[in-house]
Amino acid sequence: MSLRSRVIKLAHAKPDLRPHLLPLLVKQAGGKIPSGAPRQVKEVAKAAIKNAMEAAETEIEETQKYNERNPDESMDMDPARTRKFWKERVYVHLDAERGKYEPEKFGMAAWEIADNYDRGPSLFYYPETDTWTYMRSYGTERAIKGGFREALANAEIMYTG
């Protein structure tokens, strides 16, 4: 088992350590949208970041309610750190060789909008063929039949379901 896998397992087993462990796993600078990204990618990424921030607010609210109900077992939480953590979960980057094994399927280069810490879900945009795809963790990449509009709808519920 790789060090990355062990850190992920530990973060899953001990949620209170996540703010310290998960930054070690960051692949990309999250929460930022490259200026050179196509308009569609920017819109989908903004929707994913907005949804991540909704998830942050839910986590903050739930922790505050828990602390009110359980004063003897209250959990520490810094709302600013929680918001930063959730915003940085979303990363956007251009993978120039994404389609190298089957370029005829969707194209070669793809923009990826994904989670910095969890394996999936990921949304991909292939500008060459104007195709959006979706992939769950360790799953098969599938074309999104509804294109941009469906990709946008997926991003709007990426973290909150």
N, C-alpha and C positions, 0 to 999 in steps of 0.2 A: 504494500500500500504506500502510495506517495505521501510526502509531507503535506502537500495540498489537501489530499483526501483526509488525512488525519486531523488537520486543522478544521476542515468542514465538519467532520463528525463531532469534534469537540465543541464547536460552535452550536451545533444542533443539540447536543446533550446538555450544554450549559448556557442557556440564553443570556444569563447575566454577563458572560464573558464576550458575547458577540461584538460589542462596540470596540473591544480591544483586539479580537482575533480577525474579524472580517477585513479591516484595512490591509492586513497582510496578504490578502488574496486578490486585491484589486488588479485587474488586467489593464484597464484604461482609466484615464481621468474621467470620472463619471459626472453626469449632470451638465455636460457641455455639448453643444451641437456645433460641429465644424462649419465654418462659414461657407466652405465650398460644397456643402451637401445640397442635393437637389431640393426644390421646394417641397415635394411630397415627403421626402425623408425628414425635413425640418418639421413639418406639420405633425407627422406621426410621432417623432421624438418629443415634441412639445406636449402631445397628449399623454405619452408615457410618463414624462416627468410630472405633469399635473396629477396623474393618477397615483404616482409614488408619493406625492405630497399629501394627497387625500389619505393614503395608507398611514403616513406619518401622523397626521392629526388623529386618526382613529386609534393608533397605538398610544399616543399621548393621553387621549381621553380615557381609554380603558385602564391605563396605568393609574391615572388620577382617581378613577372610581375604585379601583382595587385598593389603593392606599387609604381612601376614605373608609372603606368597609373593613380593612385589616390594618389598623394603625400599628399593631405590634409586629407586623411582617411587611411593612411598607418597602417598596422597591425604589431605589434611586433612579431618577431619570432627569436628564437635562433636555428640555424641549428643543433647544437650539441644536444640540448634538444629534438628537433624533431626526430633526428635519434635514440636517446636513447629510446624515447617513442615508436617509431614504432618497434624497435628491441624487446623491452620488451613485446610487444603485444602477441608474440608467446610463448606459454608454452607447455611443454612436461612433462607428468608424467604417472606413472603406476597406474591404478585404479584396485586394486585387486578384487573388487567385481562388476565390470561393468556388467557382464552377469548373476548376481545372480538370476534374475527373469526368464531367459530363457537360462540356461547354455548350453542346447543341441543345441541351434541355432548357436552360434559362439564360445562358450567357456566361461570361467569364467573371467579371468583377461584380461585387454586390455590396451595397451598404447594409450594415447590420445594426439593428436596434435591439439591445438585449440587456440582461441583468448582469451586473458586475460580480455578483456573489453566487448566484444560483445557476445551475445548468438549465437554462431555458425558462420560459419560452423565448424564442428569438424570432424576430421579423427580419426578412431580407428583401431588399429592393434591387433588382437587376435593371439598371437604366437601359442597357443594350436592347432588351426585349420588352421594357416597360412592364415587368412582371414582379409581383409581390409573392413571397412565400412565407411559410410559417413552419417552425420546427419546435416541438416539445423537447424536453431534456432527453438526450440520447435517442431521439426519434428520427424518423425519416422526414426530410424536407418536402413539403407539399405546396403546390401552387394554391394561392388564395383566389378563388373564382371571382369574388367580388372586387378584386384589385385594390386600388388605393382606398376606397371607402370602407371596405371590410378590414383592411390593415389598420386604418384609423380607429375603427370601432374596437378592434382587438387591443390596441394600445390604450384606449380609454378605460379598459378593465384589466389591464395587465397585472396589477397587484391587488385589486380589491374584488376581482371576480365579478 
